[in-house]
């Protein structure tokens, strides 16, 4: 699963122009149908997602391209999960967070467990991105927990992205998903 940070229309244009490369071998990706449709719960309401599938001209591997506003293997949007992580980093438990977001407590507990398990890796990835995007970046301020430190580094990286490339239609959590390669799961994305 690849995380993309462009609109569906831009993705289709980039695929048609041969501008999307395979992460495994670097060859051109081509359209290869669509993945299974699913409903993603947003902060208010739902959004339908039918991810684009691609195939590599070189190694013949296939990839599902997932927009940055959603997370792989999660039913909720990046902004909702990101808000839960930020609240947890501030010391709130999964039950109050679940009540605030209108989600089942077990679902929120699962997000928090996954994020806490990946927190050191997320912090390292986000810190590398923050300094790659803004070499004059100050130090990441310790937040008192692994999750808090990871969230602080992720937000610094998202801010550095915005300062470097200017305002965009993507949210900080969408940039965080793209920069970390999925936030709660998957391999982290290294800066170029």
MDAnalysis code that builds the backbone (N, CA, C; Angstrom):
import MDAnalysis as mda
import numpy as np

u = mda.Universe.empty(576, n_residues=192, atom_resindex=np.repeat(np.arange(192), 3), trajectory=True)
u.add_TopologyAttr("name", ["N", "CA", "C"] * 192)
u.add_TopologyAttr("resid", np.arange(1, 193))
u.add_TopologyAttr("resname", ["UNK", "UNK", "UNK", "UNK", "UNK", "UNK", "UNK", "UNK", "UNK", "UNK", "UNK", "UNK", "UNK", "UNK", "UNK", "UNK", "UNK", "UNK", "UNK", "UNK", "UNK", "UNK", "UNK", "UNK", "UNK", "UNK", "UNK", "UNK", "UNK", "UNK", "UNK", "UNK", "UNK", "UNK", "UNK", "UNK", "UNK", "UNK", "UNK", "UNK", "UNK", "UNK", "UNK", "UNK", "UNK", "UNK", "UNK", "UNK", "UNK", "UNK", "UNK", "UNK", "UNK", "UNK", "UNK", "UNK", "UNK", "UNK", "UNK", "UNK", "UNK", "UNK", "UNK", "UNK", "UNK", "UNK", "UNK", "UNK", "UNK", "UNK", "UNK", "UNK", "UNK", "UNK", "UNK", "UNK", "UNK", "UNK", "UNK", "UNK", "UNK", "UNK", "UNK", "UNK", "UNK", "UNK", "UNK", "UNK", "UNK", "UNK", "UNK", "UNK", "UNK", "UNK", "UNK", "UNK", "UNK", "UNK", "UNK", "UNK", "UNK", "UNK", "UNK", "UNK", "UNK", "UNK", "UNK", "UNK", "UNK", "UNK", "UNK", "UNK", "UNK", "UNK", "UNK", "UNK", "UNK", "UNK", "UNK", "UNK", "UNK", "UNK", "UNK", "UNK", "UNK", "UNK", "UNK", "UNK", "UNK", "UNK", "UNK", "UNK", "UNK", "UNK", "UNK", "UNK", "UNK", "UNK", "UNK", "UNK", "UNK", "UNK", "UNK", "UNK", "UNK", "UNK", "UNK", "UNK", "UNK", "UNK", "UNK", "UNK", "UNK", "UNK", "UNK", "UNK", "UNK", "UNK", "UNK", "UNK", "UNK", "UNK", "UNK", "UNK", "UNK", "UNK", "UNK", "UNK", "UNK", "UNK", "UNK", "UNK", "UNK", "UNK", "UNK", "UNK", "UNK", "UNK", "UNK", "UNK", "UNK", "UNK", "UNK", "UNK", "UNK", "UNK", "UNK", "UNK", "UNK", "UNK", "UNK", "UNK"])
u.atoms.positions = np.array([
    [0.840, -1.169, 0.000],
    [0.000, 0.000, 0.000],
    [0.891, 1.238, 0.000],
    [0.645, 2.132, -0.936],
    [1.373, 3.384, -1.027],
    [0.459, 4.522, -0.603],
    [0.990, 5.453, 0.167],
    [0.230, 6.624, 0.580],
    [0.521, 7.739, -0.418],
    [-0.536, 8.354, -0.947],
    [-0.357, 9.446, -1.898],
    [-0.919, 10.731, -1.316],
    [-0.357, 11.849, -1.714],
    [-0.778, 13.135, -1.168],
    [-1.292, 14.064, -2.256],
    [-1.845, 13.497, -3.314],
    [-2.423, 14.308, -4.389],
    [-3.886, 13.922, -4.553],
    [-4.629, 14.751, -5.260],
    [-6.032, 14.453, -5.517],
    [-6.139, 13.279, -6.492],
    [-7.325, 12.679, -6.538],
    [-7.558, 11.562, -7.456],
    [-7.340, 12.000, -8.905],
    [-7.758, 13.212, -9.232],
    [-7.593, 13.719, -10.597],
    [-6.104, 13.887, -10.934],
    [-5.332, 14.437, -9.995],
    [-3.896, 14.610, -10.224],
    [-3.196, 13.252, -10.333],
    [-3.623, 12.294, -9.500],
    [-3.045, 10.955, -9.566],
    [-3.274, 10.337, -10.942],
    [-4.495, 10.437, -11.456],
    [-4.800, 9.865, -12.774],
    [-3.945, 10.523, -13.852],
    [-3.779, 11.841, -13.773],
    [-2.950, 12.548, -14.755],
    [-1.493, 12.105, -14.638],
    [-1.001, 11.977, -13.411],
    [0.389, 11.543, -13.198],
    [0.609, 10.116, -13.695],
    [-0.360, 9.227, -13.462],
    [-0.241, 7.853, -13.959],
    [-0.229, 7.823, -15.483],
    [-1.103, 8.624, -16.100],
    [-1.160, 8.671, -17.566],
    [0.147, 9.210, -18.150],
    [0.786, 10.137, -17.436],
    [2.043, 10.725, -17.913],
    [3.257, 9.875, -17.554],
    [3.051, 8.788, -16.798],
    [4.168, 7.930, -16.398],
    [5.034, 8.553, -15.321],
    [4.447, 9.423, -14.499],
    [5.215, 10.163, -13.498],
    [5.189, 9.536, -12.107],
    [4.584, 8.354, -11.962],
    [4.537, 7.687, -10.660],
    [5.438, 6.457, -10.739],
    [6.406, 6.394, -9.821],
    [7.402, 5.323, -9.854],
    [7.110, 4.251, -8.808],
    [7.504, 3.044, -9.125],
    [7.387, 1.916, -8.209],
    [8.356, 2.125, -7.040],
    [7.899, 1.955, -5.807],
    [8.809, 2.106, -4.674],
    [9.818, 0.960, -4.560],
    [9.536, -0.150, -5.218],
    [10.431, -1.307, -5.145],
    [11.596, -1.219, -6.134],
    [11.299, -0.825, -7.385],
    [12.358, -0.830, -8.398],
    [12.534, 0.503, -9.116],
    [11.601, 1.434, -8.947],
    [11.729, 2.747, -9.569],
    [11.164, 2.856, -10.973],
    [10.648, 1.760, -11.507],
    [10.055, 1.802, -12.848],
    [8.672, 2.450, -12.795],
    [8.110, 2.686, -13.963],
    [6.829, 3.366, -14.097],
    [5.666, 2.491, -13.622],
    [4.737, 3.103, -12.874],
    [3.508, 2.421, -12.487],
    [2.418, 2.750, -13.497],
    [1.592, 1.750, -13.798],
    [0.468, 1.926, -14.713],
    [-0.827, 1.560, -14.002],
    [-1.921, 2.091, -14.511],
    [-3.237, 1.773, -13.942],
    [-3.493, 0.275, -14.047],
    [-4.142, -0.248, -13.003],
    [-4.480, -1.669, -13.007],
    [-5.760, -1.893, -12.209],
    [-6.778, -1.129, -12.514],
    [-8.072, -1.279, -11.862],
    [-8.158, -0.539, -10.538],
    [-9.071, -1.017, -9.705],
    [-9.318, -0.376, -8.421],
    [-9.367, -1.408, -7.310],
    [-9.074, -0.975, -6.101],
    [-9.192, -1.819, -4.926],
    [-10.643, -1.871, -4.465],
    [-10.861, -2.578, -3.393],
    [-12.201, -2.726, -2.831],
    [-12.680, -1.389, -2.265],
    [-13.910, -1.009, -2.590],
    [-14.503, 0.217, -2.057],
    [-14.787, 0.049, -0.575],
    [-14.646, 1.138, 0.158],
    [-14.976, 1.117, 1.579],
    [-15.409, 2.499, 2.007],
    [-16.051, 2.535, 3.134],
    [-16.530, 3.779, 3.706],
    [-15.578, 4.194, 4.820],
    [-15.145, 5.437, 4.797],
    [-14.228, 5.960, 5.808],
    [-14.990, 6.974, 6.645],
    [-14.941, 6.783, 7.965],
    [-15.619, 7.708, 8.872],
    [-14.762, 8.955, 9.055],
    [-15.346, 10.090, 8.729],
    [-14.679, 11.371, 8.898],
    [-15.094, 11.946, 10.258],
    [-14.617, 13.141, 10.583],
    [-15.021, 13.774, 11.842],
    [-16.539, 13.964, 11.867],
    [-17.093, 14.329, 10.721],
    [-18.549, 14.502, 10.596],
    [-18.988, 13.794, 9.324],
    [-19.656, 12.683, 9.466],
    [-20.128, 11.943, 8.311],
    [-19.128, 10.904, 7.825],
    [-19.359, 10.453, 6.605],
    [-18.491, 9.430, 6.007],
    [-18.082, 9.863, 4.606],
    [-17.083, 9.170, 4.088],
    [-16.589, 9.436, 2.737],
    [-16.291, 8.098, 2.083],
    [-16.705, 7.939, 0.841],
    [-16.486, 6.700, 0.107],
    [-15.074, 6.698, -0.482],
    [-14.392, 5.575, -0.392],
    [-13.033, 5.448, -0.923],
    [-12.948, 4.198, -1.782],
    [-12.519, 4.380, -3.018],
    [-12.206, 3.277, -3.915],
    [-10.777, 3.510, -4.379],
    [-9.800, 2.870, -3.725],
    [-8.401, 3.162, -4.048],
    [-7.980, 2.633, -5.417],
    [-7.086, 3.353, -6.059],
    [-6.548, 2.979, -7.367],
    [-5.505, 1.879, -7.176],
    [-5.539, 0.865, -8.027],
    [-4.503, -0.174, -8.055],
    [-3.593, 0.117, -9.239],
    [-2.319, -0.219, -9.062],
    [-1.349, -0.034, -10.147],
    [-0.471, -1.273, -10.258],
    [0.192, -1.378, -11.405],
    [1.148, -2.455, -11.624],
    [2.438, -1.835, -12.166],
    [3.553, -2.395, -11.753],
    [4.858, -1.891, -12.167],
    [5.268, -2.523, -13.494],
    [5.757, -1.677, -14.393],
    [6.213, -2.169, -15.694],
    [7.493, -2.987, -15.568],
    [8.281, -2.739, -14.528],
    [9.559, -3.434, -14.375],
    [9.463, -4.733, -13.615],
    [9.028, -4.664, -12.351],
    [9.037, -5.858, -11.495],
    [7.679, -6.565, -11.422],
    [6.677, -6.014, -12.090],
    [5.329, -6.595, -12.145],
    [4.632, -6.665, -10.783],
    [5.133, -5.959, -9.785],
    [4.437, -5.936, -8.489],
    [3.260, -4.971, -8.580],
    [2.248, -5.245, -7.792],
    [1.072, -4.383, -7.780],
    [1.050, -3.568, -6.492],
    [0.428, -2.409, -6.570],
    [0.332, -1.508, -5.426],
    [-1.064, -0.915, -5.367],
    [-1.552, -0.714, -4.165],
    [-2.802, 0.010, -3.942],
    [-2.406, 1.392, -3.458],
    [-2.937, 2.428, -4.106],
    [-2.601, 3.801, -3.761],
    [-3.702, 4.364, -2.858],
    [-3.328, 4.708, -1.648],
    [-4.272, 5.150, -0.626],
    [-4.088, 6.651, -0.388],
    [-5.158, 7.442, -0.430],
    [-4.999, 8.879, -0.180],
    [-4.576, 9.154, 1.257],
    [-3.869, 10.236, 1.450],
    [-3.312, 10.561, 2.771],
    [-4.387, 10.885, 3.802],
    [-5.619, 11.177, 3.387],
    [-6.665, 11.460, 4.369],
    [-7.203, 10.188, 5.016],
    [-6.812, 9.032, 4.502],
    [-7.220, 7.765, 5.108],
    [-5.968, 7.018, 5.559],
    [-6.163, 6.031, 6.409],
    [-5.042, 5.218, 6.869],
    [-5.250, 3.783, 6.412],
    [-4.166, 3.114, 6.007],
    [-4.313, 1.711, 5.607],
    [-4.906, 0.866, 6.738],
    [-5.840, 0.041, 6.382],
    [-6.471, -0.896, 7.314],
    [-7.171, -0.219, 8.497],
    [-7.623, 1.018, 8.318],
    [-8.370, 1.722, 9.360],
    [-9.648, 2.268, 8.750],
    [-10.713, 2.245, 9.526],
    [-12.003, 2.701, 9.042],
    [-12.197, 4.196, 9.238],
    [-11.351, 4.818, 10.045],
    [-11.504, 6.236, 10.347],
    [-10.448, 7.067, 9.635],
    [-10.788, 8.334, 9.401],
    [-9.920, 9.253, 8.682],
    [-8.695, 9.627, 9.515],
    [-7.664, 10.060, 8.827],
    [-6.417, 10.455, 9.481],
    [-6.638, 11.567, 10.498],
    [-7.488, 12.525, 10.183],
    [-7.723, 13.644, 11.101],
    [-8.360, 13.176, 12.407],
    [-9.256, 12.206, 12.335],
    [-9.917, 11.682, 13.532],
    [-8.913, 10.925, 14.398],
    [-8.145, 10.051, 13.772],
    [-7.145, 9.275, 14.514],
    [-6.060, 10.203, 15.058],
    [-5.646, 11.185, 14.267],
    [-4.658, 12.143, 14.727],
    [-5.131, 12.925, 15.940],
    [-6.393, 13.319, 15.933],
    [-6.942, 14.030, 17.091],
    [-6.905, 13.141, 18.329],
    [-7.224, 11.867, 18.163],
    [-7.169, 10.929, 19.287],
    [-5.736, 10.801, 19.811],
    [-4.763, 10.731, 18.919],
    [-3.372, 10.610, 19.343],
    [-2.913, 11.862, 20.083],
    [-3.309, 13.023, 19.591],
    [-2.933, 14.270, 20.262],
    [-3.556, 14.353, 21.650],
    [-4.810, 13.927, 21.791],
    [-5.473, 13.928, 23.104],
    [-4.789, 12.943, 24.050],
    [-4.402, 11.786, 23.535],
    [-3.702, 10.798, 24.367],
    [-2.336, 11.323, 24.800],
    [-1.661, 12.033, 23.895],
    [-0.359, 12.609, 24.243],
    [-0.503, 13.667, 25.337],
    [-1.681, 14.283, 25.411],
    [-1.960, 15.262, 26.469],
    [-2.399, 14.604, 27.768],
    [-2.455, 13.272, 27.787],
    [-2.742, 12.555, 29.022],
    [-4.140, 11.995, 29.164],
    [-4.991, 12.139, 28.161],
    [-6.342, 11.594, 28.268],
    [-6.343, 10.096, 27.979],
    [-7.267, 9.393, 28.581],
    [-7.405, 7.962, 28.374],
    [-8.276, 7.641, 27.175],
    [-8.297, 6.363, 26.804],
    [-9.035, 5.986, 25.597],
    [-10.548, 6.155, 25.737],
    [-11.107, 5.956, 26.911],
    [-12.560, 6.102, 27.062],
    [-13.033, 7.549, 26.893],
    [-12.407, 8.530, 27.565],
    [-12.840, 9.912, 27.314],
    [-12.619, 10.355, 25.867],
    [-11.532, 9.876, 25.263],
    [-11.277, 10.219, 23.860],
    [-12.360, 9.620, 22.975],
    [-12.707, 8.375, 23.229],
    [-13.754, 7.705, 22.445],
    [-15.081, 8.444, 22.572],
    [-15.417, 8.861, 23.786],
    [-16.668, 9.597, 23.992],
    [-16.634, 10.925, 23.235],
    [-15.526, 11.606, 23.283],
    [-15.400, 12.902, 22.614],
    [-15.515, 12.774, 21.100],
    [-14.932, 11.695, 20.541],
    [-14.922, 11.509, 19.092],
    [-16.110, 10.712, 18.570],
    [-16.884, 10.130, 19.482],
    [-18.022, 9.327, 19.054],
    [-17.615, 8.006, 18.423],
    [-16.560, 7.399, 18.929],
    [-16.066, 6.127, 18.414],
    [-16.088, 5.088, 19.529],
    [-16.117, 3.800, 19.209],
    [-16.083, 2.766, 20.244],
    [-14.773, 2.813, 21.025],
    [-14.824, 2.625, 22.348],
    [-13.590, 2.640, 23.144],
    [-12.540, 1.625, 22.669],
    [-12.976, 0.448, 22.256],
    [-12.021, -0.567, 21.792],
    [-11.287, -0.099, 20.537],
    [-11.972, 0.628, 19.671],
    [-11.339, 1.149, 18.462],
    [-10.257, 2.158, 18.818],
    [-10.586, 3.089, 19.701],
    [-9.618, 4.108, 20.111],
    [-8.448, 3.460, 20.846],
    [-8.739, 2.489, 21.698],
    [-7.664, 1.779, 22.403],
    [-6.715, 1.122, 21.403],
    [-7.246, 0.551, 20.330],
    [-6.417, -0.056, 19.292],
    [-5.515, 0.963, 18.606],
    [-6.060, 2.154, 18.297],
    [-5.236, 3.201, 17.693],
    [-4.088, 3.576, 18.617],
    [-4.422, 3.775, 19.899],
    [-3.410, 4.221, 20.857],
    [-2.333, 3.161, 21.070],
    [-2.746, 1.900, 21.131],
    [-1.754, 0.823, 21.282],
    [-0.818, 0.767, 20.083],
    [-1.380, 0.873, 18.893],
    [-0.550, 0.837, 17.681],
    [0.408, 2.024, 17.651],
    [-0.087, 3.201, 17.999],
    [0.761, 4.397, 17.986],
    [1.838, 4.325, 19.057],
    [1.492, 3.836, 20.233],
    [2.500, 3.721, 21.306],
    [3.569, 2.694, 20.945],
    [3.170, 1.625, 20.285],
    [4.149, 0.612, 19.880],
    [5.111, 1.161, 18.833],
    [4.634, 2.057, 17.976],
    [5.464, 2.629, 16.915],
    [6.070, 3.979, 17.283],
    [5.794, 4.489, 18.480],
    [6.185, 5.853, 18.841],
    [7.670, 6.151, 18.626],
    [8.603, 5.317, 19.096],
    [10.018, 5.640, 18.859],
    [10.373, 5.710, 17.365],
    [9.820, 4.793, 16.592],
    [10.066, 4.770, 15.150],
    [9.443, 6.000, 14.487],
    [8.222, 6.362, 14.898],
    [7.553, 7.536, 14.348],
    [8.328, 8.806, 14.675],
    [8.806, 8.899, 15.927],
    [9.564, 10.088, 16.308],
    [10.836, 10.204, 15.466],
    [11.551, 9.114, 15.305],
    [12.788, 9.139, 14.518],
    [12.507, 9.534, 13.071],
    [11.482, 8.941, 12.479],
    [11.115, 9.246, 11.094],
    [10.739, 10.715, 10.953],
    [9.866, 11.190, 11.830],
    [9.399, 12.582, 11.755],
    [10.531, 13.564, 12.015],
    [11.422, 13.226, 12.920],
    [12.556, 14.110, 13.207],
    [13.469, 14.219, 11.993],
    [13.730, 13.094, 11.325],
    [14.548, 13.131, 10.104],
    [13.892, 14.016, 9.048],
    [12.575, 13.868, 8.876],
    [11.858, 14.690, 7.905],
    [11.901, 16.164, 8.292],
    [11.689, 16.460, 9.566],
    [11.674, 17.856, 10.008],
    [13.002, 18.533, 9.679],
    [14.118, 17.851, 9.948],
    [15.426, 18.443, 9.681],
    [15.788, 18.426, 8.198],
    [15.287, 17.462, 7.450],
    [15.514, 17.454, 6.005],
    [14.775, 18.618, 5.336],
    [13.577, 18.920, 5.835],
    [12.776, 19.998, 5.264],
    [13.187, 21.372, 5.777],
    [13.698, 21.425, 7.005],
    [14.106, 22.688, 7.616],
    [15.360, 22.461, 8.455],
    [16.548, 22.589, 7.832],
    [17.787, 22.332, 8.563],
    [18.004, 23.260, 9.766],
    [17.317, 24.388, 9.799],
    [17.446, 25.331, 10.921],
    [16.454, 25.029, 12.042],
    [15.783, 23.925, 11.932],
    [14.782, 23.518, 12.920],
    [15.419, 23.434, 14.309],
    [14.698, 23.888, 15.312],
    [15.159, 23.747, 16.686],
    [14.987, 22.314, 17.150],
    [15.413, 22.029, 18.384],
    [15.287, 20.658, 18.879],
    [13.820, 20.284, 19.137],
    [13.550, 18.988, 19.089],
    [12.224, 18.484, 19.428],
    [12.114, 18.527, 20.947],
    [11.142, 19.256, 21.444],
    [10.960, 19.411, 22.881],
    [10.383, 18.130, 23.464],
    [11.029, 17.544, 24.480],
    [10.472, 16.338, 25.094],
    [9.085, 16.616, 25.684],
    [8.174, 15.707, 25.438],
    [6.791, 15.888, 25.887],
    [6.457, 15.024, 27.103],
    [7.378, 14.204, 27.558],
    [7.141, 13.408, 28.751],
    [6.714, 11.977, 28.512],
    [6.467, 11.610, 27.266],
    [6.125, 10.221, 26.947],
    [6.584, 9.936, 25.525],
    [6.740, 8.664, 25.204],
    [7.136, 8.300, 23.843],
    [6.113, 8.787, 22.824],
    [4.824, 8.607, 23.144],
    [3.775, 9.050, 22.233],
    [3.790, 10.568, 22.104],
    [3.925, 11.270, 23.213],
    [3.978, 12.730, 23.169],
    [5.153, 13.230, 22.355],
    [6.314, 12.586, 22.530],
    [7.496, 12.959, 21.754],
    [7.270, 12.716, 20.261],
    [6.633, 11.595, 19.929],
    [6.358, 11.279, 18.526],
    [5.396, 12.298, 17.917],
    [4.339, 12.656, 18.639],
    [3.369, 13.632, 18.131],
    [4.043, 14.984, 17.931],
    [4.876, 15.393, 18.884],
    [5.604, 16.659, 18.757],
    [6.471, 16.654, 17.501],
    [7.215, 15.579, 17.272],
    [8.082, 15.488, 16.092],
    [7.263, 15.461, 14.804],
    [6.139, 14.751, 14.808],
    [5.279, 14.685, 13.626],
    [4.734, 16.063, 13.275],
    [4.293, 16.803, 14.263],
    [3.753, 18.137, 14.000],
    [4.845, 19.100, 13.527],
    [6.072, 18.945, 14.051],
    [7.183, 19.771, 13.564],
    [7.491, 19.453, 12.101],
    [7.453, 18.180, 11.741],
    [7.698, 17.788, 10.347],
    [6.599, 18.317, 9.435],
    [5.350, 18.211, 9.868],
    [4.230, 18.720, 9.064],
    [4.340, 20.240, 8.895],
    [4.752, 20.922, 9.948],
    [4.940, 22.375, 9.887],
    [6.099, 22.721, 8.945],
    [7.191, 21.979, 9.031],
    [8.338, 22.220, 8.155],
    [7.943, 22.028, 6.693],
    [7.109, 21.030, 6.431],
    [6.617, 20.791, 5.068],
    [5.847, 22.008, 4.569],
    [4.934, 22.519, 5.409],
    [4.131, 23.661, 5.011],
    [5.004, 24.900, 4.785],
    [5.984, 25.123, 5.669],
    [6.854, 26.279, 5.514],
    [7.717, 26.180, 4.249],
    [8.105, 24.973, 3.904],
    [8.961, 24.781, 2.730],
    [8.189, 24.881, 1.428],
    [7.000, 24.262, 1.384],
    [6.255, 24.181, 0.132],
    [5.035, 25.086, 0.084],
    [4.756, 25.780, 1.167],
    [3.632, 26.702, 1.198],
    [2.345, 26.018, 1.608],
    [1.325, 26.831, 1.864],
    [0.032, 26.275, 2.273],
    [-0.530, 25.364, 1.179],
    [-1.218, 24.341, 1.622],
    [-1.858, 23.431, 0.666],
    [-3.229, 23.066, 1.200],
    [-3.940, 22.299, 0.415],
    [-5.277, 21.867, 0.833],
    [-5.221, 20.678, 1.775],
    [-4.045, 20.128, 2.005],
    [-3.920, 18.994, 2.915],
    [-3.815, 19.491, 4.356],
    [-4.300, 18.680, 5.284],
    [-4.217, 19.020, 6.700],
    [-2.883, 18.545, 7.262],
    [-2.577, 18.994, 8.468],
    [-1.339, 18.560, 9.122],
    [-1.317, 17.051, 9.287],
    [-2.468, 16.434, 9.601],
    [-2.493, 14.982, 9.785],
    [-2.339, 14.244, 8.468],
    [-2.826, 14.821, 7.365],
    [-2.601, 14.193, 6.065],
    [-1.116, 14.223, 5.725],
    [-0.467, 15.346, 5.980],
    [0.977, 15.416, 5.754],
    [1.708, 14.432, 6.664],
    [1.231, 14.293, 7.904],
    [1.851, 13.352, 8.852],
    [1.735, 11.917, 8.338],
    [0.584, 11.559, 7.804],
    [0.389, 10.214, 7.258],
    [1.346, 9.985, 6.098],
    [1.450, 10.960, 5.206],
    [2.331, 10.806, 4.059],
    [3.796, 10.733, 4.490],
    [4.199, 11.619, 5.381],
    [5.605, 11.661, 5.806],
    [6.027, 10.408, 6.561],
    [5.119, 9.836, 7.350],
    [5.478, 8.657, 8.145],
    [5.162, 7.350, 7.442],
    [4.579, 7.391, 6.267],
    [4.281, 6.169, 5.537],
    [3.094, 5.413, 6.092],
    [2.178, 6.083, 6.776],
    [0.971, 5.431, 7.247],
    [0.642, 5.655, 8.704],
    [1.473, 6.275, 9.457],
    [1.262, 6.641, 10.852],
    [1.191, 5.447, 11.782],
    [0.141, 4.618, 11.694],
    [-0.031, 3.524, 12.650],
    [0.508, 2.194, 12.177],
    [0.810, 2.065, 10.896],
    [1.296, 0.785, 10.387],
    [2.160, 1.009, 9.165],
    [2.929, 0.023, 8.812],
    [3.752, 0.084, 7.617],
    [5.136, 0.624, 7.862],
    [6.005, 0.477, 6.875],
    [7.373, 0.987, 7.013],
    [7.373, 2.507, 6.958],
    [8.274, 3.113, 7.710],
    [8.362, 4.566, 7.679],
    [9.017, 5.029, 6.379],
    [8.726, 6.249, 6.017],
    [9.226, 6.834, 4.777],
    [10.445, 7.685, 5.110],
    [11.553, 7.407, 4.467],
    [12.787, 8.162, 4.723],
    [12.843, 9.405, 3.845],
    [13.415, 10.486, 4.368],
    [13.594, 11.681, 3.522],
    [14.536, 11.376, 2.365],
    [14.399, 12.112, 1.261],
    [15.289, 11.893, 0.119],
    [16.707, 12.313, 0.450],
])
